[in-house]
């Protein structure tokens, strides 16, 4: 290895070492106790409000709208017969 290559390597190490010797950032302060108590109170108040106002039964049930005669006259969609399913399902599997 040549002397010039060794000098380049040393310069790289010096620049690299400087980055590791920076002082650490100052520590964060502690959270004040009143802030924690405020959070617990708000969480508790929200839970109480949810219990008090949640899922009240409606005063009167609305009547179901009458089905039009045209909708009642349409036949229901027949189910797919098992023989047709046995032909269709193998084609739906991935990887084929």
ROZALO-64030 format. One line per 3 residues: for each residue x, y, z of N, C-alpha, C, O, CB. Coordinates in Angstrom, 1 decimal. Glycine has a CB too. Layout:
N
X Y Z X Y Z X Y Z X Y Z X Y Z | ...
//
This chain:
96
0.9 -1.2 0.0 0.0 0.0 0.0 0.9 1.2 0.0 1.9 1.3 0.7 -1.0 0.0 1.2 | 0.5 2.2 -0.8 1.4 3.4 -0.9 1.1 4.3 0.3 0.1 4.2 1.0 1.1 4.1 -2.2 | 2.1 5.2 0.5 2.0 6.2 1.6 0.8 7.1 1.4 0.2 7.5 2.3 3.3 7.0 1.7
0.5 7.5 0.1 -0.6 8.4 -0.2 -1.9 7.8 0.2 -2.8 8.5 0.7 -0.5 8.9 -1.7 | -2.0 6.5 -0.1 -3.3 5.8 0.2 -3.5 5.8 1.7 -4.6 5.9 2.2 -3.3 4.4 -0.4 | -2.4 5.6 2.4 -2.6 5.5 3.9 -3.0 6.9 4.5 -3.7 6.9 5.4 -1.2 5.0 4.5
-2.4 8.0 3.9 -2.8 9.3 4.3 -4.3 9.6 4.1 -5.0 10.2 4.9 -1.9 10.4 3.6 | -4.8 9.1 2.9 -6.2 9.3 2.6 -7.1 8.6 3.6 -8.1 9.1 4.1 -6.5 8.9 1.2 | -6.6 7.4 4.0 -7.4 6.6 5.0 -7.4 7.3 6.3 -8.4 7.3 7.0 -6.8 5.2 5.1
-6.3 7.9 6.7 -6.2 8.6 8.0 -7.1 9.8 8.0 -7.7 10.1 9.0 -4.7 9.0 8.3 | -7.1 10.5 6.9 -8.0 11.7 6.8 -9.4 11.3 7.0 -10.2 12.0 7.6 -7.7 12.5 5.5 | -9.8 10.2 6.4 -11.2 9.7 6.5 -11.5 9.4 7.9 -12.6 9.7 8.4 -11.4 8.5 5.6
-10.6 8.7 8.6 -10.8 8.4 10.0 -10.9 9.6 10.9 -11.8 9.6 11.8 -9.7 7.5 10.6 | -10.1 10.6 10.6 -10.2 11.9 11.4 -11.6 12.5 11.2 -12.2 13.0 12.2 -9.1 12.8 11.0 | -12.0 12.6 10.0 -13.3 13.2 9.7 -14.5 12.4 10.4 -15.4 12.9 10.9 -13.6 13.4 8.2
-14.3 11.1 10.3 -15.3 10.2 10.9 -15.4 10.3 12.4 -16.4 10.3 13.0 -15.1 8.8 10.5 | -14.2 10.4 13.0 -14.1 10.5 14.5 -14.7 11.8 15.0 -15.3 11.8 16.1 -12.7 10.3 15.0 | -14.6 12.9 14.3 -15.1 14.2 14.7 -16.6 14.1 14.8 -17.2 14.8 15.7 -14.7 15.3 13.7
-17.3 13.4 14.0 -18.8 13.3 14.0 -19.2 12.6 15.3 -20.3 12.8 15.8 -19.3 12.6 12.8 | -18.4 11.7 15.8 -18.8 10.9 17.0 -18.6 11.7 18.3 -19.0 11.2 19.4 -18.1 9.6 17.0 | -17.9 12.8 18.2 -17.5 13.5 19.5 -18.4 14.7 19.7 -18.0 15.6 20.5 -16.1 13.9 19.4
-19.5 14.8 19.0 -20.4 15.9 19.2 -21.1 15.7 20.6 -21.4 14.5 20.9 -21.5 16.1 18.1 | -21.4 16.7 21.3 -22.1 16.5 22.6 -23.5 16.0 22.4 -24.2 16.4 21.4 -22.1 17.8 23.4 | -24.0 15.2 23.3 -25.4 14.7 23.1 -26.4 15.8 23.3 -26.1 16.8 24.0 -25.7 13.5 24.1
-27.6 15.7 22.8 -28.6 16.8 23.0 -29.0 16.8 24.5 -28.9 15.8 25.2 -29.8 16.6 22.1 | -29.5 17.9 25.0 -29.9 18.0 26.4 -31.0 17.1 26.7 -31.9 16.9 25.8 -30.2 19.4 26.8 | -31.1 16.5 27.9 -32.2 15.6 28.2 -33.6 16.3 28.2 -33.6 17.5 28.5 -32.0 14.9 29.5
-34.6 15.6 27.9 -36.0 16.2 28.0 -36.4 16.3 29.4 -36.0 15.5 30.3 -37.0 15.4 27.2 | -37.2 17.4 29.7 -37.7 17.6 31.0 -38.8 16.6 31.3 -39.4 16.0 30.4 -38.2 19.0 31.2 | -39.1 16.4 32.6 -40.2 15.5 33.0 -41.5 16.1 32.7 -41.7 17.4 32.7 -40.0 15.2 34.5
-42.5 15.3 32.4 -43.9 15.8 32.2 -44.4 16.2 33.6 -44.3 15.5 34.5 -44.7 14.7 31.5 | -45.0 17.4 33.6 -45.6 17.9 34.9 -46.8 17.0 35.3 -47.5 16.4 34.5 -46.1 19.3 34.7 | -46.9 16.8 36.6 -48.0 16.0 37.1 -49.3 16.4 36.7 -50.2 15.6 36.5 -47.8 15.9 38.7
-49.6 17.7 36.7 -50.9 18.2 36.3 -51.3 17.8 34.9 -52.5 17.6 34.7 -50.9 19.8 36.4 | -50.3 17.7 34.0 -50.6 17.3 32.7 -51.1 15.8 32.6 -52.1 15.5 31.9 -49.4 17.4 31.8 | -50.5 14.9 33.4 -50.9 13.5 33.5 -52.3 13.5 34.2 -53.2 12.7 33.7 -49.9 12.7 34.3
-52.6 14.2 35.2 -53.9 14.2 35.9 -55.0 14.7 34.9 -56.1 14.2 34.9 -53.8 15.1 37.2 | -54.6 15.8 34.1 -55.6 16.3 33.2 -56.0 15.2 32.1 -57.1 15.0 31.8 -55.0 17.5 32.5 | -55.0 14.5 31.7 -55.3 13.4 30.7 -56.1 12.3 31.3 -57.1 11.8 30.6 -54.0 12.8 30.2
-55.9 11.9 32.5 -56.7 10.9 33.2 -58.1 11.4 33.4 -59.1 10.6 33.2 -56.1 10.5 34.6 | -58.3 12.6 33.8 -59.6 13.2 34.0 -60.4 13.2 32.7 -61.6 12.9 32.6 -59.5 14.6 34.6 | -59.8 13.7 31.6 -60.4 13.8 30.3 -60.8 12.4 29.8 -61.9 12.2 29.3 -59.6 14.5 29.3
-60.0 11.4 30.0 -60.3 10.0 29.6 -61.5 9.5 30.4 -62.3 8.8 29.8 -59.0 9.1 29.8 | -61.5 9.7 31.7 -62.6 9.2 32.5 -63.9 9.9 32.2 -64.9 9.3 32.1 -62.2 9.5 34.0 | -63.8 11.3 31.9 -65.0 12.0 31.6 -65.6 11.5 30.2 -66.8 11.4 30.1 -64.7 13.5 31.5
-64.7 11.2 29.3 -65.2 10.7 28.0 -65.8 9.3 28.2 -66.8 9.0 27.5 -64.0 10.5 27.0 | -65.3 8.5 29.0 -65.9 7.2 29.3 -67.3 7.3 29.9 -68.2 6.6 29.6 -65.0 6.3 30.1 | -67.4 8.2 30.9 -68.7 8.4 31.5 -69.7 8.9 30.6 -70.8 8.5 30.5 -68.5 9.4 32.7
-69.3 9.9 29.7 -70.2 10.4 28.7 -70.7 9.4 27.7 -71.8 9.3 27.3 -69.6 11.6 28.0 | -69.7 8.5 27.4 -70.1 7.4 26.4 -71.1 6.5 27.1 -72.0 6.0 26.4 -68.8 6.7 26.0 | -70.9 6.1 28.3 -71.8 5.3 29.0 -73.2 5.9 29.2 -74.2 5.2 29.1 -71.3 4.9 30.4
-73.2 7.2 29.5 -74.5 7.9 29.7 -75.3 8.1 28.5 -76.5 7.9 28.4 -74.3 9.2 30.4 | -74.6 8.5 27.4 -75.3 8.8 26.2 -75.4 7.7 25.1 -76.0 7.9 24.0 -74.7 10.1 25.6 | -74.7 6.6 25.3 -74.6 5.6 24.3 -75.8 4.7 24.1 -76.4 4.3 25.1 -73.4 4.7 24.6
-76.2 4.4 22.9 -77.2 3.5 22.5 -78.5 3.5 23.2 -78.9 2.5 23.8 -76.6 2.1 22.6 | -79.1 4.7 23.3 -80.4 4.8 23.9 -81.4 4.3 22.9 -81.3 4.6 21.7 -80.7 6.3 24.3 | -82.4 3.5 23.4 -83.4 3.0 22.4 -84.2 4.2 21.9 -84.5 5.1 22.6 -84.3 1.9 23.1
-84.6 4.1 20.6 -85.4 5.2 20.0 -86.8 5.2 20.7 -87.3 4.2 21.1 -85.5 5.0 18.5 | -87.4 6.4 20.8 -88.7 6.6 21.4 -89.7 5.8 20.6 -90.6 5.1 21.2 -89.0 8.1 21.5 | -89.7 5.9 19.3 -90.7 5.2 18.5 -89.9 4.5 17.3 -89.0 5.1 16.8 -91.8 6.0 18.0
-90.4 3.3 17.0 -89.7 2.7 15.9 -90.4 3.1 14.6 -91.6 3.1 14.5 -89.8 1.1 16.0 | -89.6 3.5 13.6 -90.2 3.9 12.4 -90.8 2.7 11.6 -90.2 1.6 11.7 -89.2 4.7 11.5 | -91.9 2.9 11.0 -92.5 1.8 10.2 -91.7 1.5 9.0 -91.2 2.4 8.4 -94.0 2.1 9.9
-91.6 0.2 8.7 -90.9 -0.2 7.4 -91.7 0.3 6.2 -92.9 0.2 6.2 -90.7 -1.7 7.4 | -91.0 0.9 5.3 -91.7 1.3 4.1 -92.3 0.1 3.3 -91.8 -0.9 3.2 -90.8 2.1 3.1 | -93.5 0.4 2.8 -94.2 -0.7 2.0 -93.4 -0.9 0.7 -93.0 0.0 0.1 -95.7 -0.3 1.7
-93.3 -2.2 0.4 -92.7 -2.6 -0.9 -93.6 -2.3 -2.0 -94.8 -2.6 -2.0 -92.2 -4.1 -0.9 | -93.0 -1.7 -3.1 -93.9 -1.5 -4.3 -94.3 -2.9 -4.9 -93.6 -3.9 -4.7 -93.2 -0.7 -5.3 | -95.4 -2.9 -5.6 -95.9 -4.1 -6.1 -95.0 -4.7 -7.2 -94.9 -5.9 -7.3 -97.3 -3.8 -6.8
-94.2 -3.9 -7.9 -93.3 -4.4 -8.9 -92.1 -5.2 -8.2 -91.7 -6.2 -8.8 -92.7 -3.2 -9.7 | -91.7 -4.7 -7.1 -90.6 -5.4 -6.4 -91.1 -6.7 -5.8 -90.4 -7.7 -5.8 -90.0 -4.5 -5.3 | -92.3 -6.8 -5.4 -92.9 -8.0 -4.8 -93.1 -9.0 -5.9 -93.1 -10.2 -5.6 -94.2 -7.7 -4.1
-93.4 -8.6 -7.1 -93.7 -9.5 -8.2 -92.4 -10.2 -8.8 -92.5 -11.2 -9.4 -94.4 -8.8 -9.3 | -91.2 -9.6 -8.6 -90.0 -10.2 -9.1 -89.7 -11.4 -8.4 -89.7 -11.4 -7.1 -88.9 -9.1 -9.1 | -89.3 -12.5 -9.1 -88.9 -13.7 -8.4 -87.5 -13.6 -7.7 -86.7 -12.8 -8.2 -88.9 -14.9 -9.4
-87.3 -14.3 -6.7 -86.0 -14.3 -6.0 -85.0 -15.0 -6.9 -85.3 -15.8 -7.7 -86.1 -15.0 -4.6 | -83.7 -14.6 -6.7 -82.6 -15.1 -7.5 -82.4 -16.6 -7.0 -82.2 -16.8 -5.8 -81.3 -14.3 -7.3 | -82.5 -17.5 -7.9 -82.3 -18.9 -7.5 -80.9 -19.2 -7.1 -79.9 -18.6 -7.7 -82.8 -19.9 -8.6
-80.6 -20.1 -6.2 -79.3 -20.4 -5.8 -78.6 -21.2 -6.9 -79.2 -21.8 -7.7 -79.3 -21.2 -4.5 | -77.2 -21.1 -6.9 -76.4 -21.8 -7.9 -76.5 -23.3 -7.5 -76.2 -23.7 -6.4 -75.0 -21.3 -8.0 | -76.8 -24.2 -8.5 -76.8 -25.6 -8.2 -75.4 -26.2 -7.9 -74.4 -25.7 -8.4 -77.4 -26.4 -9.4
-75.3 -27.2 -7.0 -74.0 -27.7 -6.7 -73.2 -28.2 -7.9 -72.0 -28.2 -7.8 -74.2 -28.8 -5.7 | -73.9 -28.7 -8.9 -73.2 -29.2 -10.1 -72.4 -28.1 -10.8 -71.3 -28.3 -11.2 -74.1 -29.9 -11.1 | -73.0 -27.0 -10.8 -72.3 -25.8 -11.5 -71.2 -25.3 -10.6 -70.1 -24.9 -11.1 -73.4 -24.6 -11.7
-71.3 -25.4 -9.3 -70.3 -25.0 -8.4 -69.0 -25.9 -8.5 -67.9 -25.4 -8.5 -70.7 -25.0 -6.9 | -69.3 -27.2 -8.7 -68.2 -28.1 -8.8 -67.4 -27.9 -10.1 -66.2 -28.2 -10.1 -68.7 -29.6 -8.8 | -68.0 -27.3 -11.1 -67.3 -27.0 -12.3 -66.6 -25.6 -12.2 -65.5 -25.4 -12.8 -68.2 -26.9 -13.5
-67.1 -24.7 -11.4 -66.5 -23.3 -11.3 -65.4 -23.3 -10.3 -64.4 -22.6 -10.6 -67.7 -22.4 -11.0 | -65.5 -23.9 -9.2 -64.6 -23.7 -8.1 -63.1 -24.1 -8.5 -62.2 -23.4 -8.1 -65.0 -24.5 -6.9 | -62.9 -25.2 -9.2 -61.5 -25.5 -9.5 -60.8 -24.4 -10.3 -59.6 -24.3 -10.2 -61.4 -26.8 -10.2
-61.6 -23.7 -11.1 -61.0 -22.6 -11.9 -60.7 -21.4 -11.1 -59.9 -20.5 -11.6 -61.9 -22.3 -13.1 | -61.2 -21.2 -10.0 -61.0 -20.0 -9.2 -59.8 -20.1 -8.3 -59.4 -19.1 -7.7 -62.2 -19.8 -8.3 | -59.2 -21.3 -8.1 -58.1 -21.4 -7.2 -56.8 -20.8 -7.8 -56.6 -20.9 -9.0 -57.8 -22.9 -7.0
-56.1 -20.0 -7.1 -54.9 -19.3 -7.6 -53.8 -20.3 -7.9 -53.7 -21.4 -7.3 -54.4 -18.3 -6.6 | -52.9 -20.0 -8.8 -51.8 -20.8 -9.1 -52.0 -21.8 -10.3 -51.1 -22.6 -10.5 -51.4 -21.5 -7.9 | -53.1 -21.7 -10.9 -53.4 -22.6 -12.0 -53.4 -21.8 -13.3 -53.6 -22.4 -14.4 -54.7 -23.4 -11.8
//
